[in-house]
């Protein structure tokens, strides 16, 4: 029966298994083949779609299955752009994004209008809609840039923010022109459009985070969390359409809404990116390719004329906009090229506008043929525009992004400031394992994907149940880390004394950070406090972090960071501060620093080099900090830079902190950081800078480490 069906095979293929197999083969083969000849695989997928599509060899039809999956890919691209944007950078660069958004809307729009009205002799309404086609763009090359690790680059940040602005403006033009062509534009139209868009934005940006925080607190199942993300994407897209704008704007807003709830280093982010880049986005690119019909360009010179004007207006306008942005904000030449590369691709919004304009019939000719708002020459020209613009976008983006990534790597290496980072998790209780792994992923350097260790101490009696429990805990830790694409090395050690076992591993593995998890019910028990001060804290060259988790890290809105007097004089202060910085940058949560005025001055100097959201409040006495900590809200957490007895920043009342935490913050997350107190002359630059008090260099050091 199978042989018979294959023998009678006809095109386009209708068998769902064979269709899906063919698409998967293309998705698999395109990167493998094209990477060898330095051609972006995004372009290969588009060309493959043209070859197998209805206008090529008609192997596959562009039916509902392709359209639905491709639409998900398009929404995914916009969602990822909103999800991966650094909100600290975005707020800092919001005026730059607004400026670029206006540049990249106005310049192509003017060129398109002049070409449509004066050269092609379109009507005013048609010329305006024709011009708006070139103002919008699709971040088709964004996955390439993100993969190279420069998604937080200023040029990328500006482009992503500007994309939202120019696409909204272009799609509003579409809505207005469609309304005017149908004769229903008046006060009621403008009021309805404005109110509906504002309501949509408020629902997505305010209600969605509340729903997301509630869901992630109560649902631990990883599959359910991912499905929830997909629901939010499509729900936002539907609300956008109800508001009168395109679904892609809704997907972008959904990304912004969930930005702080999906940490960039989390396992959920890894799943979101993996599925999108593996399935949905390639389907979208193939579906775009299926629209391309090369034959139309040999049938009519008028189509070629229209296509030529569209290419000049779109590509030329985007290039001028990128150059103007580069000159205005004094960006590097490669950053200017990257802006052009990312913004030069026309696909999603352009295609949507063309199809809407093509389907609007204004009247009929004497022979009964329809007179459309946008004729078939514009429709065919847009297909050529999509192919060429996506080609240019892929090549320019990849070339400039690679140079920027290489330059960043050279800066990091040449600084000799990147500290060898080895993080150890002393795991002993099942309920704390995943929380500790998530914290370690949050505080680590971006480049550290292997130097994480999970340790369980087994009594030397080698009790069988103890061995099985150790294997279970270590397996749980390595699985949790692997979900975030991080390698966690499992260590089992036989020792009668847990403290000695941990100390020996610290020496053997050159550990820089030790993380200890607190049980929910016990908190700071007397035995734990004794082991902490008389055991773990005796390691003078290790940063010790004591962590209590009452809720997922992703649901924390704000961290209150308490710093005692003279803490900046300790050897490990800046090492500990870097961990706090990483928590803020990787989770998107805000920081509120409570410290003496002289320390706040240092922090404000550093923060200019690291774009995080932070507030600074003078804390004159340690008692003031205790009162503030006791008033923390449910979704807020506490970080305290502690000190050991004998250190310069030691305050006797610090001994009372465990008791206060047990009393007031049992339902909150908190993290106590005990910075190391000793180092040798060969230690990394950040330690020596902290020791000598040369705070001018601290910002540069931390900036290099963040890269």
ABEGO torsion letter per residue (X at the ends): XAAAAAAABBOBBABAAAAAAAAAAAAAAAAAAAAAAGBBAAAAAAAAAAAABAABAGABBBBAAAAAAAAAAAAAAAAAAAAABBAAAAAAAAAAAAAAAAAAAAAAAAAAAAAAAAAAGBBAAAAAAAAAAAABBBBAAAAAAAAAGAAABAAAAAAAAAAAAAAAAAAAAAAAAAAAAAGABBAAAAAAAAAAAAAAAAAAAAAAAAAAAAAAAABABAAAAAAAAAAAAAAAAAAAAAAGBBAAAAAAAAAAAAAAABBAABAAAAAAAAAAAAAAAAAAAAAAAAABBAAAAAABAAAAAAAAAAAAAAAAAAAAAAAAAAAAAGBBAAAAAAAAAAAABBBAAAAAAAAAAAABBABBBAAGBBBBABBAAAAAAAAAAAAAAAAAAAAAAAAAAAAAAAAAAAAAAAAGABBBBBBBBBBABAAAAAAAAAAAAAABBAABAAABBBBBBBBAAGBAAAAAAAAAAAAAAAAAAAAAGBBBBBBBBBBABAAAAAAAAAAAAGBABBBBBBBAAAEBBAAAAAAAAABAAABAABBBBBBBBABBAAABABBBBBBBBGAAABAAAAAAAAAAAAAAAAAGBBBBBBBBAAAAAAAAAAAAABBBBBBBBBBABAAAAAAAAAABBAABBBBBBBBBBGBAABBAAAAAAAAAAAAAAAABBBBBBBBBABBBAABBAAAAAAAAGBAAAAAAAAAAAAX
